[in-house]
C-alpha cells in the first residue's frame, strides 16, 4: 500500500504565501518540518485557532491534532491564558531582571515535580536539554552522555546523533556543521533495550555523566516505555554514579500533572521541561536535586544565562496553565484519546490496513505496519508513503495531523465528542484510500 500522492486540493493563498516566503525565509519556514517536505505539497499557512480548531489562509477549518507540537493542553486561544498574557504585556513585555512571576511559577512547578529542588527557566526546550547536559557534566566531572536512537532533544550539537522528529523525516543521521568532536562523547543506545545501555556502561564504566531519555519517546512517532525500562535506567545510573535526566519537554504536565516520572514512578536526577509550561509561548526549564543545581551560576561554576529567560509573558501563561491542571482534566483527556485510538484502530481493521496506534495519555502514534513498535528501527519500518496518503486524505476532510511521519498526535481538553466523531469518520475514508493506493 503506497502512493506518492501529495498536495491535496488547491490552496491558492497558502501556496502564494509559501512561494513568497521562500524568497525571504530559509525553505520558506522557520522550522524544517513545517515545509511539508515529508508529505509533499505546499504547507498550509495558518491564520487563527480556537479550541480544537485551526483556520488556514484559504479559510479552511481543521480539527488540529498537532496542537503546536503538544504545547496547547487547553487548545488554541484559551481565554484564561490569553487574558493572563494580555495583562502581563500591559505591564511590560521584558525586563531582563527578576520578577515575582518567576518565583511563583517555579513554586508551582516544584509542587508537581517532587524531584525538583531548584530550577532555572530558559527560553526553549533545546536550551533546557543543552543546559541539563552541561550541568550533569559539571557535577560528575565526566564527559560522555548516553542518548537513544530516534530521540530528539533539540538541536544542540552534541544531541544531533541518530535523532528523531524532523531530523528523521529528513533522513539525516545528524547534521552538517556538527563537528565529530562535538558528538565524540555522545553514545547511542536503543530505546526499550536495557542490554544496550548496560553494554555501554560496561565499556565506559567511569566516563558517563548521564543518561538523557524521553521517558515516553515522542519523536519517533509515539513509543511507550516497556515495563521496567525506566526503572532499569534508574538502577544502572545509580550503580555507575551517573545521573538520570528525563527530557519531559513533551510529557511534562501532559501525561500527568507531574509528568512521566509521576505516571511511571521513577525519579530522575534532572528534569527538562517546555511546551505546556508556557502553553505556546517560548519557555523551557531544567531542574533537579539541590546539590546538582547548585553547580549552576551564580552559585557554582556551570555557566548559563539568557536575556529572555523568565520572560514575563511566558511566566504569565505558565501560571495560568498551572491553575488549569485540575484532577478531572487528565481523566477527560484519557477518555478522549482512548476513543480516538479505538476509532482509528477499528477503521484500519475494517479497511484491512496494517496499522498500529500506541497511546499514552493524550498522546498517540500512527504507524503503518503490522507489528507493534518498540524502538526507532521499528518506527522506521512504518510505511511513510501510506502516512502521506493518510495525511492528505484527512486534511481534505478537515483534520490536521503533524506533517511528518515520525511525530506524535496530541489531544487537548477542547477535543470533545464532535471533534472525535468527525476525526473517526474522516479516518474511515482515509484508510480506504490507503488500501486502494
C-alpha positions, 0 to 999 in steps of 0.5 A: 500500500503506497502512493506518492500522492501529495498536495491535496486540493488547491490552496491558492493563498497558502501556496502564494504565501509559501512561494513568497516566503521562500524568497525571504525565509530559509525553505520558506519556514522557520522550522524544517518540518513545517515545509511539508517536505515529508508529505509533499505539497505546499504547507498550509499557512495558518491564520487563527485557532480556537479550541480544537480548531485551526483556520488556514489562509484559504479559510479552511477549518481543521480539527488540529491534532498537532496542537503546536507540537503538544504545547496547547493542553487547553487548545488554541486561544484559551481565554484564561491564558490569553487574558493572563498574557494580555495583562502581563504585556500591559505591564511590560513585555521584558525586563531582563531582571527578576520578577515575582512571576518567576518565583511563583511559577517555579513554586508551582512547578516544584509542587508537581515535580517532587524531584525538583529542588531548584530550577532555572527557566530558559527560553526553549526546550533545546536550551533546557536539554543543552543546559541539563547536559552541561550541568550533569557534566559539571557535577560528575566531572565526566564527559560522555552522555548516553542518548537513544536512537530516534530521540530528539532533544533539540538541536544542540550539537552534541544531541544531533546523533541518530535523532528523531522528529524532523531530523528523521523525516529528513533522513539525516543521521545528524547534521552538517556543521556538527563537528565529530568532536562535538558528538565524540562523547555522545553514545547511542543506545536503543530505546526499550533495550536495557542490554544496550545501555548496560553494554555501554556502561560496561565499556565506559564504566567511569566516563558517563555523566548521564543518561538523557531519555524521553521517558515516553519517546515522542519523536519517533512517532509515539513509543511507550516505555516497556515495563521496567525500562525506566526503572532499569535506567534508574538502577544502572545510573545509580550503580555507575554514579551517573545521573538520570535526566528525563527530557519531559519537554513533551510529557511534562504536565501532559501525561500527568500533572507531574509528568512521566516520572509521576505516571511511571514512578521513577525519579530522575536526577534532572528534569527538562521541561517546555511546551505546556509550561508556557502553553505556546509561548517560548519557555523551557526549564531544567531542574533537579536535586539541590546539590546538582543545581547548585553547580549552576551560576551564580552559585557554582561554576556551570555557566548559563544565562539568557536575556529572555529567560523568565520572560514575563509573558511566558511566566504569565501563561505558565501560571495560568496553565498551572491553575488549569491542571485540575484532577478531572482534566487528565481523566477527560483527556484519557477518555478522549484519546482512548476513543480516538485510538479505538476509532482509528484502530477499528477503521484500519481493521475494517479497511484491512490496513496494517496499522498500529496506534500506541497511546499514552495519555493524550498522546498517540502514534500512527504507524503503518505496519503490522507489528507493534513498535518498540524502538526507532528501527521499528518506527522506521519500518512504518510505511511513510508513503501510506502516512502521506496518503493518510495525511492528505486524505484527512486534511481534505476532510478537515483534520490536521495531523503533524506533517511528518511521519515520525511525530506524535498526535496530541489531544487537548481538553477542547477535543470533545465528542464532535471533534472525535466523531468527525476525526473517526469518520474522516479516518474511515475514508482515509484508510480506504484510500490507503488500501486502494493506493 
